Amino acid sequence: MHIVQIASLSGVPITVSDSLTVGTAGASWGPDGFIYVDANTWRAGLLRVEAKPGAKPSCFTVLDTASGEFDHTWPDVLPNGKGVLFTVLFNSRNGAERRTSYSIAVADVPSGKHRVIVHDAMYPRYASSGHLLYVTANKTLMVVPFDQNSMNVVGEPSALTEGMRLGPWGSADLAVSATGTLVYATGAGQGKQELVWVTRDGKAQAVDPDWPGDYWGSPALSPDGKWLAVARVANAEPMNIWIKRLDRGPSVTLTLEGNNNFGPAWTPDGRSVTFSSDHATDATDLWTERADGGAPAVMQLHEKRNLYNAGWSPDGKWLIFRTDVSSPGSGDILAIRPGIDTAPVPVVATRFTEMAPALSPNGRWLAYVSNETGEDEIYVVPFPNTGAGKWAISAGGGTEPLWSHRGSELFYRAGSGNLVAVEIHTQPRFSLGRSAALFPAAGFTSSRFGPQYAVAPNDRRFLMIRAGTPDKLIIVENWFEELRTTSRK
C-alpha cells in the first residue's frame, strides 16, 4: 500500500513510500515531517516514515511483550511534536482462556519509548483545548485534562456520551478539529456488517438477517456450496472460524483456543477447513480442523514467518499460501505437498509483494496480486511450473482474484471499485477474452491481501460482506466552549 503526500487541494499526489503495509489501523502526520503509522501486522509496534518521495519506514515503538503487549495501533501525534498517543492491544492467558484488552499509551519522539497512561481505554485523540478524548470498552466517550508538554493526564475524566460505535483493533468513529468541532458515531459498531448474495447485475439479498457478527473477511464456500466458513466475532468472544449451513441453517464455531483464527479454506473433500491461527507459537501458523468440530485442530504448517491465504489444489496434493508482507521478501507465495515436501517451495517469490494466490479449478493456473509495477495488479502463471509463462490480467489496479467454477472466467476487484469478470481461454494456449465490469462493489468489504467474497457454484452470484453504517453521526460545533462551560459548573 502506498503512503501519499498531497501538497495542496489542487496538488498532484506524491508517493512517499510503497513498502508500508499500513491499511487498517491508522496514520498520523507529525510537525517533525514524519508520518507515524500502524505496521498492520500482529505483534508489531508503530512505524514512522519521513514525508518525502522514496522514504523508507523505520521502527518507532517496540512491544513490551513481558507485559503482554500484542499490537500498537491508531497513532495520534501531539501538536507540539513531543509525543505520539496510540492504542495498545494486550493479550493475556488464564489457563486455556485468552483475554484481549486495550490501554492508551504515549511514546516519546524521537526515541519511541512509551508508557501506558490510561488503562482499559482505546482510540486516543488529542483536543487543542488541552484534553484527551478516548473510548472505553463499554462504549463510553470520555474526556480528561491532558498536558501535552509533560504528556500526562492532569485531571479527572468525565463521560461525554454512551453507545459509541466501536471498530476493529481498538478503533472508534471519532474526530475533533483544532477549532473545536467534535464528530463521533454511535451505534452497534461491530456486528452491523451482513453477509449478502450479490447477483452479476449487482442486486443484493441478505444471506441470513438473524446471524449478525463482525466478519473478518475471506468467506469460503464448501465445494458443494451448502456450507460457509468465515472468520467472525460474536459478542465479546475472540475472532474464530464459524461454519454455517446456508442460507438460514444452524452454525457452529470451531474450537481452537486462540485470539486470532481467520482465513478459512476448505479441503477438496469438503470435510475440513484450513486456516491461519496464532494459537500455539509466536508466528501465525496454518491449522486444519474438521468442519463439524468432531476432532481437535492439528497444526498443518509452521514457519518462522506468518502464513496467510491458505488454499488447496483440487486434487489435495498442494497447499498454497503466502507469507507476511512485512517479512523478508515483502510477501511471497509458497506451496508444499504435505507428506512429500520437507519444506515449502517458492511459487512466486520476488523482491516485490505477492499476495492473494488463487488456483484454477483444474489446478493448472495460478492467479495472484503483485505490486511489481508500483500498483497492485492481477497476474496469471502456470502451476506448478510458474516460470513457463506470465499474463497480466488487470490494468489500472486489481486485487482479490477468484476463478469461476468452470475455469472460464477470472473475477477480481478493479482499481475503480467494480467487480470485473475476464474471459479465460486455455486452448490451444492461454489467452484473455472479453472483460466486463459486473457491478460497483465499493459498498462491500475489500482488502488487497485476499478475496473478501466467494463465488457460488453456478458462477451466477457472489457471497459478499456488506459494510455496516453508523446508527447516528453526531456533529458538535463550538465543543470547546461547551467544554469550558461544563468545567465551570
C-alpha positions in Angstrom: 0.0 0.0 0.0 1.2 3.5 -0.8 1.5 6.4 1.6 0.9 9.6 -0.5 1.5 13.2 0.3 -0.7 16.0 -1.2 0.9 19.4 -1.1 -2.4 21.2 -1.6 -6.0 20.5 -2.5 -5.1 21.1 -6.2 -1.7 19.5 -6.0 -0.6 16.2 -7.5 -0.2 13.3 -5.0 3.4 12.3 -4.4 4.2 8.7 -3.3 6.1 8.8 0.0 6.6 5.1 0.4 5.2 2.0 -1.3 6.7 -0.5 1.1 4.4 0.1 4.1 1.7 -2.3 4.9 -0.5 0.3 6.7 -4.2 -0.1 5.9 -6.4 -0.9 8.9 -5.1 0.9 12.0 -4.2 4.4 11.3 -1.6 7.0 10.3 -0.8 10.5 11.7 1.4 13.3 10.3 3.6 15.0 12.8 5.1 18.5 12.8 8.6 16.9 12.6 7.9 15.9 9.0 7.3 12.2 9.7 4.2 10.1 9.3 3.6 7.7 12.1 1.7 4.5 11.0 0.5 1.2 12.3 2.5 -1.7 10.9 -0.7 -3.6 10.0 0.7 -6.9 11.2 0.3 -8.6 14.6 3.0 -8.4 17.2 4.4 -5.1 15.9 5.0 -1.6 17.1 4.4 1.7 15.2 6.5 2.7 12.2 7.4 6.1 11.0 8.4 7.4 7.6 9.7 10.8 6.5 7.1 12.6 4.3 9.3 12.8 1.2 9.4 10.7 -2.0 11.1 7.3 -1.7 11.4 7.4 2.1 12.0 4.1 3.9 9.9 3.3 7.0 11.7 2.5 10.3 10.5 1.1 13.6 9.3 3.7 16.1 7.9 1.8 19.1 8.7 -1.7 20.3 6.3 -4.0 22.0 6.7 -4.7 25.7 6.0 -8.4 25.4 6.7 -9.0 29.0 3.6 -7.1 29.9 1.5 -8.9 27.3 1.6 -6.1 24.6 0.4 -7.6 21.3 0.0 -4.6 19.0 0.3 -0.8 18.7 -2.5 0.9 16.7 -4.2 4.2 15.8 -1.5 6.8 16.4 -2.2 10.5 17.0 0.8 12.8 17.1 0.6 15.6 19.6 0.6 19.1 18.1 3.9 20.1 19.8 5.6 17.0 18.3 6.9 15.7 21.6 4.9 12.5 21.6 2.5 10.2 19.9 -0.6 8.8 21.5 -1.7 5.4 20.5 -3.7 2.3 21.4 -2.0 -0.8 22.9 -3.6 -4.2 22.5 -2.9 -6.7 25.2 -3.3 -10.5 25.1 -3.2 -12.4 28.3 -3.9 -16.0 29.2 -5.6 -17.6 32.2 -5.1 -21.3 31.6 -6.7 -22.1 28.2 -8.7 -18.8 28.2 -7.2 -15.9 26.3 -8.3 -12.3 27.0 -7.9 -9.2 24.9 -7.8 -5.7 26.4 -6.8 -2.2 25.4 -4.9 0.7 27.0 -3.7 4.1 25.9 0.0 4.9 25.7 2.2 7.8 24.8 5.6 7.5 23.0 8.4 10.0 23.2 9.6 11.5 19.9 12.1 10.6 18.6 13.2 7.7 21.0 9.9 5.8 20.7 10.0 4.9 24.4 6.4 4.5 25.6 4.3 4.2 28.7 0.7 3.5 29.4 -1.3 6.5 30.7 -4.9 5.2 30.7 -5.9 1.6 31.3 -9.0 -0.1 29.8 -9.3 2.5 27.1 -8.8 2.9 23.3 -8.6 5.3 20.4 -7.0 8.4 22.0 -7.5 11.8 20.2 -5.8 15.0 21.5 -8.0 18.1 21.6 -6.3 21.5 21.4 -8.3 22.7 24.3 -5.9 20.7 26.4 -7.9 17.5 26.7 -7.6 13.8 25.8 -10.6 12.1 24.2 -10.9 8.3 24.4 -13.4 5.4 24.4 -13.8 2.7 27.0 -14.6 -0.9 26.3 -18.2 -0.3 27.4 -18.5 2.2 24.5 -18.4 5.4 26.6 -16.7 8.5 25.2 -14.5 10.1 27.9 -12.6 13.4 28.2 -9.8 14.2 30.6 -7.4 17.2 31.0 -4.1 16.4 29.4 -0.8 18.3 29.4 1.0 17.7 26.1 4.3 19.1 27.4 4.6 16.6 30.3 2.5 14.1 28.3 0.5 13.3 31.4 -3.2 13.2 32.4 -3.7 16.1 34.8 -7.3 15.8 36.0 -10.2 13.5 36.5 -12.1 12.0 33.5 -15.7 12.8 32.6 -18.1 10.9 30.5 -19.5 12.7 27.4 -21.8 10.1 25.9 -22.5 6.4 25.8 -23.2 3.9 23.0 -20.1 4.8 20.9 -19.6 2.8 17.7 -16.5 0.6 18.0 -14.4 -0.9 15.2 -11.6 -3.3 14.8 -8.3 -3.2 16.8 -9.5 -0.7 19.3 -10.9 1.9 16.9 -13.9 4.3 17.2 -15.6 6.7 14.8 -14.3 9.9 16.5 -12.6 13.1 15.4 -12.1 16.6 16.8 -10.8 19.6 14.8 -8.3 22.2 16.0 -11.2 24.8 16.1 -13.5 22.7 18.3 -15.8 20.7 16.1 -16.4 17.3 17.5 -17.6 14.4 15.3 -18.5 10.9 16.5 -20.7 8.0 15.7 -23.0 6.0 17.9 -24.5 2.6 17.2 -23.8 -1.1 17.3 -20.5 -0.9 15.5 -19.2 -4.4 15.5 -21.9 -6.8 14.4 -23.5 -4.3 11.9 -22.0 -6.0 8.8 -24.1 -8.5 7.0 -23.5 -11.4 4.6 -25.3 -10.9 1.3 -25.7 -12.7 -2.0 -25.0 -10.4 -4.9 -26.0 -11.3 -8.5 -23.9 -10.5 -11.5 -26.0 -7.3 -12.1 -25.4 -6.1 -8.5 -28.7 -7.0 -6.8 -28.1 -7.9 -3.1 -30.1 -10.1 -0.8 -29.2 -10.9 2.8 -28.0 -14.5 3.5 -29.4 -14.6 7.0 -30.6 -11.4 8.7 -30.7 -13.2 12.0 -27.0 -14.1 12.0 -25.2 -10.8 12.9 -21.5 -10.6 13.6 -18.3 -8.7 12.9 -16.9 -10.6 9.8 -13.2 -10.7 9.2 -13.3 -11.3 5.5 -12.3 -14.2 3.3 -15.7 -16.1 3.4 -15.3 -19.5 1.9 -17.9 -21.8 0.4 -17.7 -25.6 0.7 -17.2 -27.5 -2.6 -20.9 -28.3 -2.8 -21.9 -24.7 -1.9 -24.0 -25.7 1.0 -21.8 -24.5 3.8 -20.0 -21.3 4.6 -16.7 -20.9 6.6 -15.9 -17.4 7.8 -13.9 -15.6 10.5 -16.4 -14.0 12.8 -16.5 -12.1 16.1 -19.7 -12.6 18.1 -20.5 -10.8 21.3 -17.2 -10.4 23.2 -15.6 -13.6 22.0 -12.3 -13.9 20.2 -12.1 -14.0 16.4 -12.9 -17.5 15.4 -13.8 -19.7 12.4 -17.6 -20.3 12.1 -19.2 -23.0 9.9 -22.8 -22.2 8.8 -25.4 -24.1 6.8 -26.7 -21.9 4.0 -28.8 -19.8 3.9 -30.6 -19.8 7.3 -29.4 -23.0 8.8 -27.5 -23.6 12.0 -23.9 -22.5 12.7 -21.1 -23.8 14.9 -17.8 -22.3 15.9 -14.6 -24.3 15.6 -12.9 -24.8 19.0 -9.3 -23.9 18.6 -8.4 -21.7 21.6 -6.7 -18.6 20.3 -7.3 -14.9 19.8 -6.9 -14.8 16.0 -8.3 -17.6 13.8 -9.1 -16.4 10.3 -8.7 -17.0 6.5 -10.5 -20.3 6.1 -10.1 -22.6 3.1 -12.0 -25.9 2.5 -10.2 -29.1 1.8 -11.2 -30.6 -1.6 -13.4 -33.3 0.1 -15.4 -30.6 2.0 -14.8 -32.3 5.3 -12.2 -29.9 6.9 -11.1 -26.3 6.9 -7.5 -25.0 6.9 -7.0 -21.5 8.4 -4.4 -19.2 9.9 -4.1 -19.0 13.7 -1.7 -17.6 16.3 -2.8 -20.2 18.8 0.4 -22.1 19.7 3.6 -20.2 18.7 5.0 -16.7 18.2 4.1 -16.9 14.5 0.8 -17.2 12.7 0.6 -20.9 11.5 -1.7 -22.9 9.3 -4.1 -25.3 11.1 -6.6 -27.8 9.8 -9.8 -28.8 11.6 -12.8 -30.9 10.8 -15.7 -28.7 9.8 -18.0 -30.5 12.2 -15.6 -29.9 15.1 -15.5 -33.6 15.7 -11.7 -33.7 16.3 -9.1 -31.3 17.6 -7.4 -29.0 15.2 -3.9 -30.0 14.0 -1.1 -27.8 13.0 -0.7 -28.1 9.3 2.4 -26.0 8.8 4.7 -23.8 11.0 7.3 -21.4 9.7 9.2 -18.5 11.3 7.2 -16.2 9.0 3.5 -15.6 9.4 1.4 -17.6 6.9 -1.8 -16.5 5.3 -4.2 -17.1 2.3 -4.2 -20.9 2.6 -5.7 -22.8 -0.4 -5.7 -26.4 -1.6 -5.2 -27.7 -5.1 -8.3 -29.5 -6.4 -6.5 -32.9 -6.1 -5.5 -32.1 -2.5 -1.8 -32.6 -3.2 -0.7 -29.0 -2.9 -1.2 -26.5 -0.1 -0.5 -23.0 -1.3 -0.2 -19.9 0.8 1.6 -16.6 1.2 4.0 -15.1 3.8 3.7 -11.9 5.7 4.1 -8.8 3.6 6.4 -7.4 6.3 8.7 -10.4 6.2 11.9 -10.6 4.2 11.0 -10.6 0.5 8.0 -8.4 1.3 5.5 -11.2 0.9 6.0 -14.4 -1.2 3.7 -17.2 -2.5 4.9 -20.6 -1.4 3.5 -24.2 -1.7 4.1 -27.5 -0.1 3.0 -31.1 -0.8 2.1 -32.5 2.7 3.7 -35.8 3.2 6.2 -35.3 0.4 8.0 -32.0 0.8 10.0 -31.4 3.9 9.9 -27.6 3.4 7.8 -25.1 1.3 8.9 -24.4 -2.2 8.8 -20.9 -3.8 6.0 -20.4 -6.3 6.1 -16.7 -6.9 8.8 -15.1 -4.7 10.5 -11.8 -5.7 11.6 -8.6 -4.2 8.0 -7.3 -4.8 4.9 -8.1 -2.8 2.9 -11.1 -4.0 -0.5 -11.8 -2.4 -3.9 -13.5 -2.8 -2.9 -16.7 -4.6 -5.9 -18.4 -6.3 -5.6 -21.8 -8.1 -7.9 -22.5 -11.1 -10.4 -25.4 -10.8 -8.2 -27.7 -12.7 -5.1 -26.7 -10.7 -3.1 -25.8 -13.7 -3.2 -21.9 -13.4 -2.4 -19.6 -10.5 -3.8 -16.1 -10.3 -2.2 -13.6 -7.8 -1.6 -10.0 -7.0 1.7 -8.2 -7.3 2.9 -4.6 -6.9 5.8 -5.0 -9.3 4.6 -2.1 -11.5 4.2 0.1 -8.4 0.5 -0.7 -8.3 -1.4 -3.8 -7.3 -2.3 -5.8 -10.4 -3.6 -9.3 -11.2 -1.3 -11.8 -13.0 -1.7 -15.5 -14.0 1.1 -18.1 -14.3 1.1 -21.8 -15.0 1.2 -24.0 -11.9 3.3 -25.6 -10.6 5.8 -24.6 -13.3 5.3 -20.9 -12.7 8.3 -19.8 -14.8 6.8 -21.1 -18.0 4.7 -18.0 -18.8 3.0 -15.0 -17.3 0.0 -12.9 -18.3 -1.2 -9.5 -17.0 -4.9 -9.6 -16.3 -5.7 -6.2 -14.9 -4.7 -2.6 -15.8 -5.3 0.4 -13.6 -5.3 -1.6 -10.4 -6.6 -5.1 -9.4 -7.0 -7.1 -6.2 -8.9 -10.2 -4.9 -8.7 -12.6 -7.8 -11.1 -15.7 -7.8 -11.8 -18.2 -10.5 -15.2 -19.3 -11.7 -16.0 -22.9 -11.0 -15.9 -23.7 -14.8 -12.5 -22.0 -15.0 -13.6 -19.9 -18.0 -13.7 -16.6 -16.1 -11.5 -14.9 -13.6 -13.1 -12.4 -11.2 -11.3 -9.5 -9.5 -11.9 -6.1 -7.9 -10.6 -3.4 -10.2 -9.0 -0.1 -9.1 -12.3 1.6 -10.0 -14.0 -0.5 -7.3 -16.0 -2.6 -9.8 -16.1 -6.3 -9.6 -14.8 -7.4 -13.0 -15.1 -10.7 -14.9 -12.5 -11.6 -17.6 -13.0 -14.5 -20.0 -10.1 -17.0 -19.9 -9.2 -19.3 -22.7 -6.6 -22.1 -22.2 -6.8 -23.9 -25.5 -4.8 -24.0 -27.8 -2.9 -21.7 -25.5 -3.6 -19.3 -22.6 -5.3 -16.1 -23.7 -7.8 -13.4 -22.5 -11.2 -12.8 -23.9 -13.8 -10.2 -23.1 -13.5 -8.2 -19.9 -16.7 -6.8 -18.3 -17.4 -4.7 -15.2 -20.3 -6.6 -13.4 -21.3 -4.1 -10.7 -19.9 -1.4 -8.4 -18.5 -3.1 -5.3 -17.5 -0.2 -3.2 -20.2 -0.9 -0.6 -18.8 -4.3 0.2 -15.7 -5.2 2.3 -12.5 -5.3 0.4 -8.8 -6.0 1.0 -5.6 -6.1 -1.1 -4.4 -9.1 0.9 -7.1 -11.6 -0.2 -10.6 -12.0 -1.6 -13.4 -10.8 0.7 -16.0 -12.6 -1.3 -16.8 -16.1 -2.5 -18.2 -17.4 -5.8 -21.4 -19.6 -5.9 -21.1 -23.0 -7.6 -23.2 -21.8 -10.5 -21.0 -18.7 -11.0 -24.1 -16.5 -11.1 -23.8 -14.8 -7.8 -21.3 -13.9 -5.1 -21.3 -14.1 -1.3 -20.0 -10.8 -0.1 -19.8 -8.8 3.2 -21.8 -5.6 3.1 -20.2 -2.9 5.3 -22.2 -1.6 8.2 -23.1 2.1 8.7 -23.3 4.0 12.0 -26.7 4.4 13.5 -26.1 8.1 14.2 -23.3 10.6 13.2 -23.2 13.4 15.7 -21.6 16.8 14.9 -21.0 19.2 17.8 -19.9 22.7 16.9 -18.2 25.0 19.3 -17.5 22.0 21.5 -14.5 23.7 23.3 -16.9 26.4 24.6 -19.3 23.8 25.7 -16.4 22.0 27.5 -15.4 25.2 29.2 -18.9 25.9 30.3 -19.3 22.4 31.7 -16.0 22.6 33.6 -17.0 25.8 35.4 -20.1 24.2 36.8 
